[in-house]
């Protein structure tokens, strides 16, 4: 009924062992990725009301992604422990200078203002020598131009759309 040759037993046995081994590794890798994604947001502090107001004032009419705001808040509050105390001052300054560029005399306020803008619009935080990317596809600058521009790694047409010559009108 079944032909049990040594070659067939070794081939099927090796395939079974390989599928169990590599299938288990792939399952373990996906489970670790899910755990890492959950733990990334689980340990971050909730966004404070003063910083949420600052993010809303900086982004204007664009609705920033809540995950982005939480990530920016976690990164900035780790760098600036007085962020919650300074955020209302920045909001007041922004509301007072709605028609002109914001000029701040305090260098600490200026630094937090610049880092907040950079983090929300570019997804980068930290000094120029050692920047840290905290976001990419959900940054505010992409939402501002979403009707005409996609993030650089996203294809804007069908697969292979660059192969066909454009039609001449």
N, C-alpha and C positions, 0 to 999 in steps of 0.2 A: 504494500500500500504506500508507505513512505520510503523513499530511498535515502538512507542515512549514510552518505559517503563522508569520509573524514573532511574533505574539502568543503562540502556543503555545511556541515556542523560548525566548522571553524568560521566560515564566512558569516553565517547567520548569527552565531554566538558573538562574534566580534561586532557585528552591526548592532545587536541588541545591547551589548555593553556600552558601545559608543553612544547610542541614542539615549540610554539612561543617564550616562555621565554628562554628556553635553546638554541634554534636555534639562537635567537638574541644574546645571550651571546657568543656563539661560533663564530658568524660572527663578533661581536665586538672585541673579542680576536684576531682573525686573522687580522682584520684591524689595531688593535693596534700594532701587531707584525710587519706588513708591514711598518707602520709609524715609528716604532722604528728603523727598519733596514735602512730606508731612512735617518732618522735624524742622525744616527750614522756616516754616511759618509758625510752628507751634511755640518756639522759644522766643519769638519776637514780641516786644511789648505792644499793647494796643495803642493805636494812634491817639494822642491827646487832643482835646478840643482846640487848644491854641495853635498847635501845628496844623491841624486840619483846616483851620481858618486861614493860616498862612499859605498853605498849598492852594486853597481855593482862590486867594487873592493873587497869587503868582501865576496861576494858570488861566485866570479870567473865566471866559465862557466855556472853555474846553473842560469836559469832565474827565479828570485824570483817573486812571485805573486805581481802585482801592488797594490792590496788592502792591502797586508801585509806591503809593503814598506810605503804606506800612513799611516797605523795605527802605524807603528814603528816611523815614522817621527813625527806624531802628539804627541805621548807619549814622545819621547825624546826631542822635541822642547819645550814642556811644562816644562820639568825638567831642561833643559839646554838652556837658551835663546841665548847663543852664539854658538849654534850648526852649523848654516850656516857659521860662520867664522872659526870654527875649522875643519869642514869636509874637505876642501881642504888641510889642513895641514896633516890630517890623510891619505888622498889619496896619497899625495907626499911621506909620510913615507912608506906606503905600496908598492908603486912602487919602491922605493929605496931598500927595504929589501925583494925582491921577493923570494930569495932563503933561507933566514934565518928567524927565529922567530922574531916577532916585539917586540922590547924593547923600551919603551918610558920613558924619564926621567921626564916629566911633569906628576904629578899624575892626574891632571884634564883631560889631553888627554888620559891617561891610563883608566880612569873611563868611558869616553865617548866611547872609543874603545871597552872596555869589555861589556858595556851595549848594544852597537849596535850589537855586535856578539851574545850576549845572546838573544836579542830580535828577530833577524833574524833567528837564528838556533833553538832556544828553544821556542820562543813565550812568554818569560817571561821578565818582566822589573821591575826594582827596586832593593832595597837592599835585602839581604838574609832573613832578619827578616820580611819584609813586601813585598813579591813579588806580582806582578799583572800579571795575564795571559791575554795577548792581542791577542793571536792567538793559534790555535791548529792544524787543519788539513792542513793548507797551509804553514806551516813553511818550511824553506829551508832544514833542516836535513831530512825530509821525502822525498823531491825531490831528494836528493843525493842517497838514497837507494830505490827509488821507484820501481826498477825492481825486488826487492826481499822482500820488507817489506811494510806492510800497517800500517796506524795509528792504535794504539792499540784497538780502539773501532770498527774497521771495520772487518767484516768477510771475510776471504780470500778464502772461498770455498762456495759450495752450502749449503743451510740450512740443518743442520743435518749431515754435512760431517764427523764429529767426531765419528759418530755412527758405520760406517763400519770399519772393520779391514783393515789395509793397506795390499796391495797385496805383497806377498813375491816373489822376483825375483830370 
